[in-house]
Amino acid sequence: MSETAKSRAAALPHLRRSGLAMGDSIPLPLTMAAIFHAPGDATGFNQYGRFSNPTWDAVEHMLAHLEDAPCVAFPSGMAAISAAFFAVLKAGDRILLPSDGYHTTRALAERFLKPLGITYDVRPTSTFLDGGFDGYRLAFVETPANPGLDICDIAAVAGAVHKTGAILVVDNTTMTPFGQRPLDHGADIVVAADTKAPNGHSDVLFGHVASRNADIIAAVTGWREVSGSIPGPFEAWLVHRGLETLDVRFDRMCSSAEVIARRLQGHKAISGLRYPGLEGDPSHNLARAQMERFGFLISFELASEDKAEDFINNCALMQAATSFGGVHTSAERRLKRGDAVSAGFVRLSVGCEPVEELWKAIETSLDGISGSRLG
């Protein structure tokens, strides 16, 4: 972790300190309110729950501290992505999406943007620069892409996109601001599902949009107010709590993933192993230059659907679940979620369990489907 990242992590749990009065609670209070006392001209004060909430303010303050940019909170990652699109696009615009990223982003474009006259094309993450960006209003990248973990050069894409006058949006869900900082590499907008590692406890949906462009933030905030795509205060409170331990959890998860990915390399049950931290991974050199950590996601293929299901279901320290980034190690066979992958493709999200115990459980389950042990 860089010194800047360490400083950011150290300050994160203490952001409320300067505003505390004698007797105030140090943990964030939960403000459950749809209306606020607002006699006369209440400009600048909380008035109505669709416009603002003190609990939102606190979690947005934490997210802005991490992103080093203003942030707007939303009730899910897809709500954040939707806001980034609907706040800046208009009929006649054309956008570019990753063909191998989260499939719901493409579904949003097909089902809701296209009928409004906003067209889209797709391109693989690893070759996102190929073909240029002429004619696009917005380019959207997800790097590392979910679930295949391909990477693109954010700075190079940003430079090429900006030469055409377009906007670059980066989905940073898989990495969090502790693992990768797209705004520092030239992105105009970052979107993320804080449902994942930032909250970290798999008990709330949440998302945010970050940008250093004041006009974009104003447009996104306006979209939230008018559309009503607002987070609940209790959900915001839960994410605030989770963010206080993000540095510790993310460090543990990434460190464990590096160990486990290296040990998976030699197992004969596995093919197509992808993890950016492996020296032989196609994305490794770019990952070293662009990312502060290599993340906690690992992907690989097993021989069949049955073997993939058996591996996941028979691992004592693994939950069979969609989503990722929680304290529990989880895995999923992604074909059943609509990704263009093989029947035996597995996305593994490494959690916070002690790494040696976790590895033993993974190895035992793999050995059970392959009939062999690592030498």
KASULGI-V233057 format. One record per residue. N is the residue number from 1. RES is the residue in one letter. BURIAL is b if it has 9 or more other C-alpha atoms within 8 Angstrom, else e. Layout:
BEGIN
n=N res=RES burial=BURIAL
n=N res=RES burial=BURIAL
END
This chain:
BEGIN
n=1 res=M burial=e
n=2 res=S burial=e
n=3 res=E burial=e
n=4 res=T burial=e
n=5 res=A burial=b
n=6 res=K burial=b
n=7 res=S burial=e
n=8 res=R burial=b
n=9 res=A burial=b
n=10 res=A burial=e
n=11 res=A burial=e
n=12 res=L burial=b
n=13 res=P burial=e
n=14 res=H burial=e
n=15 res=L burial=b
n=16 res=R burial=b
n=17 res=R burial=e
n=18 res=S burial=e
n=19 res=G burial=e
n=20 res=L burial=b
n=21 res=A burial=e
n=22 res=M burial=e
n=23 res=G burial=e
n=24 res=D burial=e
n=25 res=S burial=e
n=26 res=I burial=e
n=27 res=P burial=e
n=28 res=L burial=b
n=29 res=P burial=e
n=30 res=L burial=e
n=31 res=T burial=b
n=32 res=M burial=e
n=33 res=A burial=e
n=34 res=A burial=e
n=35 res=I burial=e
n=36 res=F burial=e
n=37 res=H burial=e
n=38 res=A burial=b
n=39 res=P burial=e
n=40 res=G burial=e
n=41 res=D burial=e
n=42 res=A burial=b
n=43 res=T burial=e
n=44 res=G burial=e
n=45 res=F burial=e
n=46 res=N burial=b
n=47 res=Q burial=b
n=48 res=Y burial=b
n=49 res=G burial=b
n=50 res=R burial=e
n=51 res=F burial=e
n=52 res=S burial=b
n=53 res=N burial=b
n=54 res=P burial=e
n=55 res=T burial=b
n=56 res=W burial=b
n=57 res=D burial=b
n=58 res=A burial=b
n=59 res=V burial=b
n=60 res=E burial=b
n=61 res=H burial=b
n=62 res=M burial=b
n=63 res=L burial=b
n=64 res=A burial=b
n=65 res=H burial=b
n=66 res=L burial=b
n=67 res=E burial=b
n=68 res=D burial=e
n=69 res=A burial=b
n=70 res=P burial=b
n=71 res=C burial=b
n=72 res=V burial=b
n=73 res=A burial=b
n=74 res=F burial=b
n=75 res=P burial=b
n=76 res=S burial=b
n=77 res=G burial=b
n=78 res=M burial=b
n=79 res=A burial=b
n=80 res=A burial=b
n=81 res=I burial=b
n=82 res=S burial=b
n=83 res=A burial=b
n=84 res=A burial=b
n=85 res=F burial=e
n=86 res=F burial=b
n=87 res=A burial=b
n=88 res=V burial=e
n=89 res=L burial=b
n=90 res=K burial=e
n=91 res=A burial=e
n=92 res=G burial=e
n=93 res=D burial=b
n=94 res=R burial=b
n=95 res=I burial=b
n=96 res=L burial=b
n=97 res=L burial=b
n=98 res=P burial=b
n=99 res=S burial=e
n=100 res=D burial=b
n=101 res=G burial=b
n=102 res=Y burial=b
n=103 res=H burial=b
n=104 res=T burial=e
n=105 res=T burial=b
n=106 res=R burial=b
n=107 res=A burial=e
n=108 res=L burial=b
n=109 res=A burial=b
n=110 res=E burial=b
n=111 res=R burial=e
n=112 res=F burial=e
n=113 res=L burial=b
n=114 res=K burial=b
n=115 res=P burial=e
n=116 res=L burial=e
n=117 res=G burial=b
n=118 res=I burial=b
n=119 res=T burial=b
n=120 res=Y burial=b
n=121 res=D burial=e
n=122 res=V burial=e
n=123 res=R burial=b
n=124 res=P burial=b
n=125 res=T burial=b
n=126 res=S burial=e
n=127 res=T burial=e
n=128 res=F burial=b
n=129 res=L burial=e
n=130 res=D burial=e
n=131 res=G burial=e
n=132 res=G burial=e
n=133 res=F burial=b
n=134 res=D burial=e
n=135 res=G burial=e
n=136 res=Y burial=b
n=137 res=R burial=b
n=138 res=L burial=b
n=139 res=A burial=b
n=140 res=F burial=b
n=141 res=V burial=b
n=142 res=E burial=b
n=143 res=T burial=b
n=144 res=P burial=b
n=145 res=A burial=b
n=146 res=N burial=b
n=147 res=P burial=b
n=148 res=G burial=b
n=149 res=L burial=b
n=150 res=D burial=b
n=151 res=I burial=b
n=152 res=C burial=b
n=153 res=D burial=e
n=154 res=I burial=b
n=155 res=A burial=b
n=156 res=A burial=e
n=157 res=V burial=b
n=158 res=A burial=b
n=159 res=G burial=b
n=160 res=A burial=b
n=161 res=V burial=b
n=162 res=H burial=b
n=163 res=K burial=e
n=164 res=T burial=b
n=165 res=G burial=e
n=166 res=A burial=b
n=167 res=I burial=b
n=168 res=L burial=b
n=169 res=V burial=b
n=170 res=V burial=b
n=171 res=D burial=b
n=172 res=N burial=b
n=173 res=T burial=b
n=174 res=T burial=b
n=175 res=M burial=b
n=176 res=T burial=b
n=177 res=P burial=b
n=178 res=F burial=b
n=179 res=G burial=b
n=180 res=Q burial=b
n=181 res=R burial=b
n=182 res=P burial=b
n=183 res=L burial=b
n=184 res=D burial=e
n=185 res=H burial=b
n=186 res=G burial=b
n=187 res=A burial=b
n=188 res=D burial=b
n=189 res=I burial=b
n=190 res=V burial=b
n=191 res=V burial=b
n=192 res=A burial=b
n=193 res=A burial=b
n=194 res=D burial=b
n=195 res=T burial=b
n=196 res=K burial=b
n=197 res=A burial=b
n=198 res=P burial=b
n=199 res=N burial=b
n=200 res=G burial=b
n=201 res=H burial=b
n=202 res=S burial=b
n=203 res=D burial=e
n=204 res=V burial=b
n=205 res=L burial=b
n=206 res=F burial=b
n=207 res=G burial=b
n=208 res=H burial=b
n=209 res=V burial=b
n=210 res=A burial=b
n=211 res=S burial=b
n=212 res=R burial=b
n=213 res=N burial=e
n=214 res=A burial=e
n=215 res=D burial=e
n=216 res=I burial=b
n=217 res=I burial=b
n=218 res=A burial=e
n=219 res=A burial=b
n=220 res=V burial=b
n=221 res=T burial=b
n=222 res=G burial=b
n=223 res=W burial=b
n=224 res=R burial=b
n=225 res=E burial=b
n=226 res=V burial=e
n=227 res=S burial=e
n=228 res=G burial=e
n=229 res=S burial=b
n=230 res=I burial=b
n=231 res=P burial=b
n=232 res=G burial=e
n=233 res=P burial=b
n=234 res=F burial=b
n=235 res=E burial=b
n=236 res=A burial=b
n=237 res=W burial=b
n=238 res=L burial=b
n=239 res=V burial=b
n=240 res=H burial=b
n=241 res=R burial=b
n=242 res=G burial=b
n=243 res=L burial=b
n=244 res=E burial=b
n=245 res=T burial=e
n=246 res=L burial=b
n=247 res=D burial=b
n=248 res=V burial=e
n=249 res=R burial=b
n=250 res=F burial=b
n=251 res=D burial=e
n=252 res=R burial=b
n=253 res=M burial=b
n=254 res=C burial=b
n=255 res=S burial=b
n=256 res=S burial=b
n=257 res=A burial=b
n=258 res=E burial=b
n=259 res=V burial=b
n=260 res=I burial=b
n=261 res=A burial=b
n=262 res=R burial=e
n=263 res=R burial=e
n=264 res=L burial=b
n=265 res=Q burial=e
n=266 res=G burial=e
n=267 res=H burial=b
n=268 res=K burial=e
n=269 res=A burial=b
n=270 res=I burial=b
n=271 res=S burial=e
n=272 res=G burial=e
n=273 res=L burial=b
n=274 res=R burial=b
n=275 res=Y burial=b
n=276 res=P burial=b
n=277 res=G burial=b
n=278 res=L burial=b
n=279 res=E burial=e
n=280 res=G burial=e
n=281 res=D burial=b
n=282 res=P burial=e
n=283 res=S burial=b
n=284 res=H burial=b
n=285 res=N burial=e
n=286 res=L burial=b
n=287 res=A burial=b
n=288 res=R burial=b
n=289 res=A burial=e
n=290 res=Q burial=b
n=291 res=M burial=b
n=292 res=E burial=b
n=293 res=R burial=b
n=294 res=F burial=b
n=295 res=G burial=b
n=296 res=F burial=b
n=297 res=L burial=b
n=298 res=I burial=b
n=299 res=S burial=b
n=300 res=F burial=b
n=301 res=E burial=b
n=302 res=L burial=b
n=303 res=A burial=b
n=304 res=S burial=e
n=305 res=E burial=b
n=306 res=D burial=e
n=307 res=K burial=b
n=308 res=A burial=b
n=309 res=E burial=b
n=310 res=D burial=b
n=311 res=F burial=b
n=312 res=I burial=b
n=313 res=N burial=b
n=314 res=N burial=e
n=315 res=C burial=b
n=316 res=A burial=e
n=317 res=L burial=b
n=318 res=M burial=b
n=319 res=Q burial=b
n=320 res=A burial=b
n=321 res=A burial=e
n=322 res=T burial=e
n=323 res=S burial=e
n=324 res=F burial=b
n=325 res=G burial=b
n=326 res=G burial=b
n=327 res=V burial=b
n=328 res=H burial=b
n=329 res=T burial=b
n=330 res=S burial=b
n=331 res=A burial=b
n=332 res=E burial=b
n=333 res=R burial=b
n=334 res=R burial=b
n=335 res=L burial=b
n=336 res=K burial=e
n=337 res=R burial=e
n=338 res=G burial=e
n=339 res=D burial=b
n=340 res=A burial=e
n=341 res=V burial=e
n=342 res=S burial=e
n=343 res=A burial=b
n=344 res=G burial=b
n=345 res=F burial=b
n=346 res=V burial=b
n=347 res=R burial=b
n=348 res=L burial=b
n=349 res=S burial=b
n=350 res=V burial=b
n=351 res=G burial=b
n=352 res=C burial=b
n=353 res=E burial=b
n=354 res=P burial=e
n=355 res=V burial=b
n=356 res=E burial=e
n=357 res=E burial=e
n=358 res=L burial=b
n=359 res=W burial=b
n=360 res=K burial=e
n=361 res=A burial=b
n=362 res=I burial=b
n=363 res=E burial=b
n=364 res=T burial=b
n=365 res=S burial=b
n=366 res=L burial=b
n=367 res=D burial=b
n=368 res=G burial=b
n=369 res=I burial=b
n=370 res=S burial=e
n=371 res=G burial=e
n=372 res=S burial=e
n=373 res=R burial=e
n=374 res=L burial=e
n=375 res=G burial=e
END
